[in-house]
Amino acid sequence: MLRHRRFAATAAALTLGAVATAVFGFVAPASAHVTVNPREATQGGYGRLAFRVPNESDTASTTKLEIFLPENAPVGSVSTMPVPGWSVAVEKRQVDPPVQVHGSEITEVVSKITWTAGDGAAIAPGTFQEFPVSMGPLPETDQMVFKALQTYSDGAVVRWIDEPQPGGEEPAAPAPVLTLTAASAADTPTEAPADSPAGAQSDDSDDEDGNGLAVGLGVAGLLAGLGGLVLGGLAFARTRRSSGTAATPAP
């Protein structure tokens, strides 16, 4: 009877363990997705970004990546870095009002970048690839959302296009997001005026210190000279006295 009870308890424990494993297996953390790195940059500056693409399939390779630049945050200058084995195509669109770049007005900006793998260059299972881009001046907005499409060799397309929701959970297929921060005062070099009161005060203070030091050294030298004269006089008097004593005849 006791053996049957132990068997029943063991079976129940194994069943609960299997159920827990199945449940927690389904609620495991979300798998890796396409991201932009670094994830933060400064408004008004230029950034070197890299779109990082992990391969999530166990059997297929990633053969194409499409990145859509946000329409509400156009960038005047966009350039790509060659990726060995991959070709790149850039699409543009017209913007109104124009984008200001170093005093010039740009009416056409990049809207989409597509990388396509050549023979043997596809992203294999268990690996990732980065696609570098330089762009700027970055717009004065809180963030840039880059929607992305990832195509696999078996024809599957993963759409990383879900935008972040403030205060909400991470979406199932989040788009890469670049957070933009305002430029700080430290980013702008400043120079103090040449005739500033602070500068004049600093110069006067240096002069006073120099004059005080010179006076002190002069007094010290004078005292040292007087001391030398006194010692010299005493030595001379002692020598005269000794000479006089030696010249006096003995009685």
SVG drawing of the C-alpha trace seen along z (x, -y; Angstrom):
<svg xmlns="http://www.w3.org/2000/svg" viewBox="-2 -95 113 97">
<polyline fill="none" stroke="black" stroke-width="0.4" points="0.0,0.0 2.8,-2.3 4.6,-1.5 1.5,-2.5 1.2,-5.8 4.9,-6.6 4.4,-5.6 1.3,-7.9 3.2,-10.8 6.1,-10.3 3.8,-10.2 2.0,-13.3 5.3,-15.2 6.5,-14.1 3.3,-15.2 3.4,-18.6 7.0,-19.0 6.2,-18.2 3.3,-20.7 5.5,-23.4 8.2,-22.8 5.7,-23.0 4.2,-26.2 7.5,-28.0 8.8,-26.8 6.1,-28.7 6.5,-31.8 10.3,-32.0 11.8,-35.4 11.3,-36.8 14.0,-35.7 16.6,-38.0 15.4,-40.6 16.9,-43.2 18.4,-46.1 20.3,-49.3 23.5,-49.9 24.3,-52.0 20.8,-52.6 21.3,-56.3 22.7,-59.3 22.7,-63.1 20.3,-65.4 22.0,-67.5 25.1,-65.3 26.2,-62.5 26.0,-58.9 27.7,-55.7 25.0,-53.1 24.9,-49.4 21.8,-47.3 22.5,-43.9 20.6,-41.0 20.6,-37.6 19.4,-34.5 16.6,-32.8 15.9,-29.9 17.3,-26.4 17.3,-25.5 17.2,-28.6 19.7,-31.5 19.0,-35.2 19.4,-36.5 18.0,-40.0 17.5,-43.0 15.3,-46.0 15.5,-49.0 12.9,-51.8 13.9,-55.2 11.2,-57.0 9.1,-59.5 8.6,-61.8 12.3,-62.2 14.1,-62.7 17.9,-62.7 19.9,-64.8 23.0,-62.6 23.0,-58.8 25.9,-56.6 26.5,-52.9 29.6,-50.8 30.4,-47.9 29.6,-44.5 31.6,-41.7 29.4,-39.4 26.4,-41.7 25.1,-44.3 23.2,-47.4 20.5,-49.4 19.3,-52.8 15.8,-54.3 15.0,-58.0 12.0,-60.2 11.1,-63.9 10.7,-66.0 8.9,-69.3 10.0,-71.4 13.7,-70.7 16.2,-69.4 19.0,-71.8 22.5,-70.3 25.4,-72.7 23.5,-75.7 22.2,-73.8 18.7,-72.7 18.2,-69.0 14.9,-68.1 15.6,-64.4 16.4,-62.0 17.0,-58.3 13.8,-56.3 14.9,-52.7 18.1,-50.7 18.2,-47.1 21.1,-44.6 21.0,-41.4 23.4,-38.5 25.5,-37.0 26.7,-33.4 27.9,-32.1 27.3,-35.3 23.9,-34.7 23.6,-34.8 23.6,-31.1 21.7,-29.7 23.2,-30.6 25.1,-33.6 24.5,-37.3 25.6,-40.1 26.0,-43.9 25.2,-46.5 26.9,-49.8 25.4,-53.2 26.5,-56.8 23.8,-59.4 23.2,-63.0 22.5,-65.6 20.1,-63.6 16.7,-65.2 15.5,-67.0 13.1,-64.4 12.9,-61.9 13.5,-58.8 13.8,-57.3 11.9,-54.0 13.5,-52.0 11.0,-49.3 12.8,-46.3 12.0,-43.2 14.2,-40.1 14.0,-37.6 15.1,-33.9 16.3,-31.5 13.1,-29.4 11.0,-32.4 9.9,-33.4 9.7,-37.1 9.9,-38.4 8.4,-41.9 10.1,-43.8 7.7,-46.8 6.0,-47.1 6.5,-50.5 7.1,-50.9 4.2,-51.8 5.0,-54.2 4.4,-52.4 3.5,-49.1 5.2,-45.8 7.7,-45.1 5.8,-44.1 6.1,-40.7 8.1,-42.0 9.7,-45.3 11.2,-47.6 14.8,-48.9 14.6,-52.2 17.3,-54.9 16.8,-57.2 17.9,-60.8 18.9,-63.2 19.4,-66.9 22.9,-68.3 24.3,-69.4 26.2,-72.6 29.4,-70.6 29.1,-69.7 29.5,-73.4 32.9,-75.0 32.8,-78.3 35.6,-81.0 35.7,-83.6 36.0,-87.3 39.6,-88.6 38.6,-91.6 36.6,-89.7 36.9,-90.9 37.8,-87.4 40.8,-87.4 41.9,-90.9 41.6,-89.8 43.7,-86.7 46.4,-88.8 46.5,-91.3 46.7,-88.6 49.7,-87.0 51.5,-90.4 50.9,-91.0 52.2,-87.5 55.3,-88.2 56.0,-91.6 55.5,-90.2 57.9,-87.4 60.6,-89.8 60.3,-92.0 60.6,-89.0 63.7,-87.8 65.3,-91.3 64.8,-91.6 66.2,-88.1 69.3,-89.0 69.8,-92.2 69.6,-90.4 72.0,-87.8 74.5,-90.5 74.3,-92.3 74.8,-89.0 77.9,-88.4 79.3,-91.9 78.9,-91.3 80.5,-87.9 83.4,-89.3 83.9,-92.2 84.0,-89.8 86.5,-87.6 88.7,-90.6 88.7,-91.8 89.6,-88.3 92.5,-88.2 93.8,-91.6 93.6,-90.5 95.4,-87.3 98.2,-89.2 98.6,-91.7 99.0,-89.1 101.6,-87.2 103.8,-90.4 104.0,-91.2 107.3,-90.0 107.2,-87.6 108.2,-89.0"/>
</svg>
